[in-house]
Amino acid sequence: MIKGRRMTKKARVEWIDIVRLLGMIAIFCGHFGTAGGRLHHFVFCYHVPLFFFVSGIFAGNLDGASFKEAVKKRFGQIMLPYMFFVIINMAALIITSGDDLIMYLRYLKQFIWGIRNHMPTASLWFFPCIFCTGVLFDALRRVCRKDILIFTVSVLLYLISVTLFPHRPDAEPSLFWNVDSACHYMIYYAFGYVLRKKLITTGSKPEGYKRYLFMLGAAVLTGYTVSVYLQEDLVGTILCRMIPAAGMIYPVVRAMLLIGFQLILAKILEGFHFLSYAGAQTLWLCGNENIVKILLSAAAGLVSLKIEVTNEISALVYAVVMTVVIIKILLPVEQKLYGKLLFVRSRENGSESLQG
């Protein structure tokens, strides 16, 4: 049942926060474009689906609330931070772009619509999209109830998005707040939701035969991940040649396998508290991507240096530096500013990182 239970605050799951951090570093690397070498193609195979998958794990956290209350809670967690980052990024555009008033009004309109690849700050599209996905998925759960029905409808929405939509909803959405992208990515949300109990209760290290199964699975996922990184995905090539229709669903299979590798890597890194803390600030990392690039470029310019990403290593290093600067410098300042600009308590911001 969705209604009838008291809504409680959930404890954070440290290793899943680390998964979020790995995903944000992948997002940063992907936005360096082809300058990041093989990383560009590699991370685009899974980094966006990863966040919908993780959000799906915690989709039941608002079960004690009515639908209206759940929408309000999600709006406070996601869309209020979005408004905050629109203000911050608009200020940065005004300071750095030199455009006229008409152009600034156009930027503001683009932010209001929130459509991916139609905004001056590309990464902010994620906020309205994950909000819409959460609301739609919550509505679906209240109607379908059974996990198998929820998952089936999510698969159907994905198939509709890749066959009947006149555009690619994952790359070129066209609807307000990326509702078409929400339909496309809901399948990953459903995967996370269906696997939630198994993942959240994963605590102690596997013992006995389970340990060997875990090691075997880790080895297989590692090998597969390396093959995708090297762009030698024989599994996908063979499967799509044998079953041409598989090309429609294989991107989901590939993304889930790569997400599986990220889960294993996060479990290995569990215990590094800075990593989990940084991962818990997902929305702050996302919202500050453009800001931190401007600040780092300006800082480098003061000492007559220029920051350039030329390969995979430099992309990873720069992404890590961006993360540290956001967490250590921008986050403390912005959390104080957040409440003053939007007249809300800082506890209602994105620090809950979609877990609540």
N, C-alpha and C positions, 0 to 999 in steps of 0.2 A: 504493500500500500504506500501511496505517496503522502497522503494526508493522515493526520491523527497521531504523528510522532512529534515529540518536541525537537526543535531545531537546536543542535548543539555545536559548539566550536570544535573542530577536529584538530588533533595534534598534527604537526607537520611530519612528513615522511622524508627523512634526511636524504636518502639515496635518490628519491624521485626529484627532489630539488636539484640534485646534481645532474640528473637527466635534463632538467630545464636549462641549466647552465651550459651543458654541452650543446644543447639545441641553439641557444643564443649565440654561442661562438660560431656555430655553423651558419647561422643567419648572417652574422657580420662577414664571415668569409665569403658567403655567396654574393653579397652585395659589392664585393670588390670586382665582380665580373670576371672576364677571362684572364685578367691580370693575376688572378689566384691560381692559374694553371688548372690541373685536374680537379682541384677542390671545387671549382665553380660547378661543373657538371655533377660531381659526386654529392655535394650537400643538397642540391636542388632535387635529388631523388627522395629525400626524406625529411628535411628540416622543418618544413611547414606542417606536414602530417604529424610529426612528432608532438607538436604542441596541442593539436586537437586530440590526439591519443591520450596524452597526459591529463588534459582537462576532462576527458570522458571518465577517467578513473575516479574523479571526485564529483561526478555529476549528481550523485545521490546525497551530497552534503546538505542540500536544501530541502530534503524530503519532508521535513516538519512544517514547511511553509506552504501557504496557498500559492497558486500560480502567480497571482499579482504580487505577493510578497517576494517570491523568488525573482521575478523580473526586476523589481525594485532593488533587491540586494545585488543582483548582477550588474545593474546599471551603476550602482555606487562603486562596485569593485572595478569595473572596466571602463565605463563611459565617462565617469567623472575624471579619472586619470587621463583619458583621451582628450577631454576638454582642456585640461591643464597643459598637456603637451602641445596641443594646437596653439595655445597662447604663447608658450615658450618658443615654439618653432616659427610662429608668425613674427615674433620679436626678432628672432635670428635672421629671418628673411628680410625684414625691414632694415636691419643694420648692415647686412652683407650684400644684398642683391642690387640695390640701387634702382629698383623698378619704380614705376609710377603708381598712383593711387588706384587706377583702374586694374592694374595687374594684381595689386594686393587684394582687392575685392574679389578678383577671380580666384586667387589662392584660397581665400576664405570660403568661397562657394565650393571649391573642390574639397576642402576639409569637411564641410558640412555633409556633402554627399559621401565622402569617405571611400571612394572606389579605388581599388588597387590599380597602380600604374597611371592614375589620373590625379595624382596629388603631388605637390612640390616636395613633400617628405615621404618617400616611398614606404618606409616601414610602418607608418601609422595606420595603414589599411587593416592591419591585423586586429586592432581594437574593436571596431564595429563588427568585423566578421566573426570573431570568436564570441562576441556578445550575441549576435543573431543565431549562431550555431547553438549556443547554450540554451537560448529561449526556445528555439524550434525543437531541440532534443528533449527539453523538459516537457513541452507540450506532447511530443510523441510518446514519452514514457507514461504520461497520465492517461493517454488514450489506449495504448497497447498493453501496458502492464508487464507482459511476459518478455523476458530477454530475447528469446528467439524471434518474436514478432518485431521487436524494436530493431534488432539487427537486420532482419529481412527487409523492413521498410527502408533502412539506411542504405542497404545495398542497392535497392531499387532506385532510390534517389540518386545514387552515384551513377548507375547505368543510364538513367534518364539524362543526367548532366553531360555525359560524354557522348550520347547518341542523338539527343533531340535538341539540345541547346544550340543556337546558331553560332556560338563562340566557345572558346575554351574557358570555362568558369574558373579554372585554377590559375590561368595566366592572364586572361583578359576579361574579367567580370564586367558587367555593365549595369547591374541593378544597384539601387540605393543600399548602402552599408554592406555591399557584397553578399546579398542574400543568395545569389546564384552560386557563389563560392561556398557558402554555408551548406548548401545542398550537396555540393561535390565532396566537401571534407567531412561530412557527418559520418561517413563510414568509419573513419578513424576514431571519431568520438565514440561510436558504437563499440569498436574493438576495445577501447580503454574501459568502457563501462562494463562490458561482458567479462573482461578479465580482472575487474577491480578487486574482487575478494582474494584471488590468488596473488595478485601483486602487492596489495597492501599488507597482507599477512605474511609476506616473505620476510622473515626476520633472521633466524639463525642460519648458519651455513649448512648446506646439505651434507648428510652423512650416509655412510654405507653405499649401496648401489646408486642412490640418488646423486651422490657426489660424482660418480663416474658418468652418469647421464648428463649432469650439468657440464662437466668438462668436455664431453663429446659434443654437446650442443654449442658450447662456447667455441670450440675448435671449428665446427662447421660454419657458424655465423661469422667467425673471423675470416675464414677462407673466402666465404661469399662476399664479405665486405671488401676485402682486398681486390677481388676480381672486378667488382663494380667500380672501385676507385681507379683501377687500371684500365677501365672501359673495355674489359674482356668478359662480359657477363654471358658466359656460355649457357647458363641455365635459361636465361631469358631468350637468347637467340634460338636455342633448340626448341624450347616450348612454343614460341611464337611461330616457328616454321612448321612444327607438327600440327599445331592447332591455331590457325590464323586468328580466330576469334579471341584467343587468349590475350592478344595484344591489348584488348580493351581493359582487362582486369589485372594484367601483370604489373602495371605500375603500383597497384595497391599491395600486391604480394612482395614486390621489391622493397617498397617503403617499410612494410611491416618487418621484414627480415633485417633491414638496416636499423630500424628502431630497436629490434631485439638485441642487436650488438651494442647499441647505446645503453640499454638497460644493464647489460652485463658489465660494461665499462664503468657505469655509475656505481654498481655494487662493489666493484674493485676499489673505487675511489672513496667509498663510504668511510667516514671518520675524519675527513679533511673538512673542518667546520667552516672555513672561509668559502669553500666551494658550495656547500649547501646554503650558506647565508646568501651568497651572490645569486644562486639559482632561485632563491625565494623572492628575489627582486625582479622577476621576469619583466613586468610591465615597465619598470624604471629603465631597465637595460634597453628594451625595445624603443621606448619613447625618446631616449637620449642619444640614439645612434648618430643622427645628423648633428646634434649639438656637440658631441664629443669630437667628431671629425673636424668641425670648424675650430674648436678650441685647440686641438692638437696641431692642426696645420698652422694656426696663428702662433702657437708657442714655438714651433719649429722655425717659422719665419723670423722670429725675433733674434735667433742665433744664425740666421742665413742658411737654414737647412730646409730641405723639401722632403716630405714624406711620400714615398712611392712604394706601392706593392708590385713586386715583379715576379713572384713565384709562390709556391705553396707555403714555404717556411715563413716568408715575410708576411704573408696573409695571416697565418696563425699567430705570429708574434704580435702583429698590429691589433688583431682581434682581442688578444689577451690584455694588451695594454689598454685598449678601449674599455674593456670590462673593469679593470682595476681602477681606472680614472673615474668611471661612473660611480662605482661602489664607494670608493674612498673620498672622492672630492664632491661630485655633483649630488649624490644621494642625500647626504646630511643637510646640504643647503636647500635642496628642492623640497624635502619633506617638511621643512619649516615653512617654506613659501607656499606649499600646496594648500594648507588650511586657510591661509590668509587670502589667497586668490579666489578660492571656491567656497569659503565659509563652511568648511567641513572639518571634522576631527581627522587627524592624520591616520587614525586606526581604520578609517573608511577608505583608504587609498589602495593602490595596487600592490601593497606589500604582501597581501594574502596570495597574490600570484595565481589566481584562479583556483586555488585549492578549496577555498570556502564557498 
